[in-house]
Amino acid sequence: MYEVIASPFLDDSLVLRPGSQQAVKIGAQRYRELLGAAAVPDAPCPPWLVDAAHARWGLDLGGRPLAGTVMVREPSPYGYGRASYELNLGCNYDCEHCYLGLKQFKGMAWDDRERVLHIMQDAGVLWVQLTGGEPTIDPLFNEVYMLAWDLGMMITVLSNGSRLHNPRILEVLVAPPVPDHVERVRRDGGVLRRADSAPGCVPAVHQGPGRGA
């Protein structure tokens, strides 16, 4: 499991650590150095990367091989940096302000989802937001999340928060690989009750990761 990602991003090149919102700018020359070293078996992490990772994240990469430690993304001729992926159009809530209307569950088959994520990778997408509908009710949420991770993407999950305590969801949201960011509904109970008619929505949102099963 890799520790950091090295990738072009728009007009720059970055090293990022999943689970952190901090990055290190490395420039095109050092990115090309990593890209070339990634093709050499047993090539070590270069000293400048070891120093930068320790200074930024307290991460010790000294003596570790580049392969398996650093996910070096291939450059893309298309130059996209971010994408938002609606996993489905369904939701377990019925908020009156929601733009989805009927909220009928409609999601692609796995083969099509794989193709979409690989297209994003080929287009240069470094940050991907997983949303919906409610992404965590999608039966393939974990699989989509893990493939995005394997392809070297920084992941944000946009959720209503109702299933963040679910053990299956916690498999990917708490234990590594962790998402770059989880955005969830933040309302006081009175506002949330007025916005949504689903029984139990308030305690479900407030339960959150690590507060139940």
N, C-alpha and C positions, 0 to 999 in steps of 0.2 A: 504494500500500500504506500503510495507516494506521500511525501511530506509537503511539497510545494509545487506550484505550477509556474512555468516560465512560458510567456506568450507575448506575441505582438498584441497591441491594443491601440486601435486607431493609428495615430502617428508616433506612438511610443512603444516601448517594450517593458514588460513588468514581470516581477516575481511575486506571487501571491501565495498565501497559506489558507486553505479551506478552514472555515470557522473564525477567521479574523477579517476585519474590515480594513486592515493595514496592508500596504504593498511596498515594494522596493522598485524604483525605476532603475533600469539597467542599461537602457540605450540599445541601439541596433547592433553595435559591434559585439557587446557581451552576449546578446541574445544569439547571434550567429555562432559565437564560441560554444555556447551550450548546445545548440542544434547540431554542430559538428561532433562534439564530444559524446552526444547521446548515441551516436552510431558506433562508438568504439567500446567493445566489451571491457568491463572492469575499469573504465575511466573514472577517476575520483571526482568528487565535487571540487571545483576550483577554490583556491584560498579566498578569493574575493567574495564568493558566494557563501562560504562558511562564515566569514566575518559578518556579512550583511544579514544572514539568517539569525545569527546569535544576537546581533544588535537590535534587530527589529522584533523578533519573537522569542528570544531566549532559547532558540533551537540549535542543538549541536549536530552539525552535519560533518564534522571532522572525521576523516578517514572512511567515510561512507561512499559507496559507488554512486555515480550519477544515475545510472539506470535503476529504476525501482524507487529512487529517492526523489527525483525531480521529474515531473511530467512536462516534457518539452513539447509544446504544441507546434504543429507545422504552420508556416505562414499561409495565409489565404489571399488569393487575388481579389477577393470581394470586399474585405475590410470591414465586415460587420463586427460590432462589439457586444451588443446586447440583444436579447430576444425575450418575449413573453409567450409562454406556451399554455393555452387553455386545455387542460387534460380532459375536461368534460363540461357539459352544460347543466349538470344536475347539482342539487344542493339539499342538505338535510334541514335547512332553515327556509323560512318563507318571509323574508324581510320585505316590507311593502315598498321600499325605495329601490329594490334591486332591478337592474336592467334586464335580467335574464327572463323575466316573464314567467312562462310555464315551468321552467327549470326541469325539463325532461332530460333524463340521463342519456347522453349521447357521447360516446367515446370511441376512438379508433381501435382497430385490432392491433395486436402487439407488433406485427410485421410493419404496419404503417407507422406506428410510433417510433420504432427503431429507425426507420427511414427518415422521419422528421428530425430526430436528434442528430443523425449523421449529416444531414443537410446543414443543420445549424453549425456543427463542428467544421464542415468544409467551408462554410461562409465566414468563419472566423469568430463566431459567437463565443465570448469568454464568460459573460454573465447571463444566466438564464433564470427567469422567474417562472415558477410553476404555480399556476392558478387555475381557476375554473369559471363557473361553478365552484364547488368546494373540492380542492384537489385531494384531500386526505380521505374522502369517501370513495375515491376511484379504486377499483380492485387491482389496478396495475400501478398505483402510486409508487410503491417501493421499487418496482422494476424500472420505472421511468427515472426515478431519483438515482438509482445505482448506475444506470447506463450513463446519465448525464455526468455523474462523478467519474466513471471510467474514461469518459471522453475528455476529461480535463476542464470541466466547467465549474465556475463558482455559482452556487445555487441559492436562490431566495425562494421561500415558500410563502405565498399569500393565502392565508387561511382564516376562517371564522373562529378558529380556536377550539372547536367543540370536540375534536378527536386527538388533540395533542397529548392526551394522557393514555391513549390506546397503546397497548404493548407492541402491536405490530408496527405502528407508526414510530414508536420510540426506538425501534430497531435501527432506524436510519437517522432520526433527529437528535438522539442523545449520544449513543455510542458512535465513534468515528466510522464513516466519514460524517462530520457534522455540517449542517448548512452554513453558508455565509451569513444568512439572516432569515429570521422567521417573523413575518408581519402578521399580527392577528387582531381581531376585533378588540378595541379597548373602549368600552362604554360603561357608565355606572349602571347598576341593575335596573333602575327605573326606565332609563332610556332604552336599554336593550329589550325590556319586556314590551315596551310600546312598539319597537321596531320589528319584533319577531313574535309570532304567535305559537311557535313550537314549544310544547311543554318541556321544562327542564333545561331550556337553552342557557339560562344565566349560570347555574352551577356548573354546567358542562364547560362553558367558556372560562370560568374562573378556576377550574380544576387544574388545567395546564399540565405541562411536563413534570413528572416526578411527584405528582400529588395524588396518585391513585392508579387503578388498573381498569 
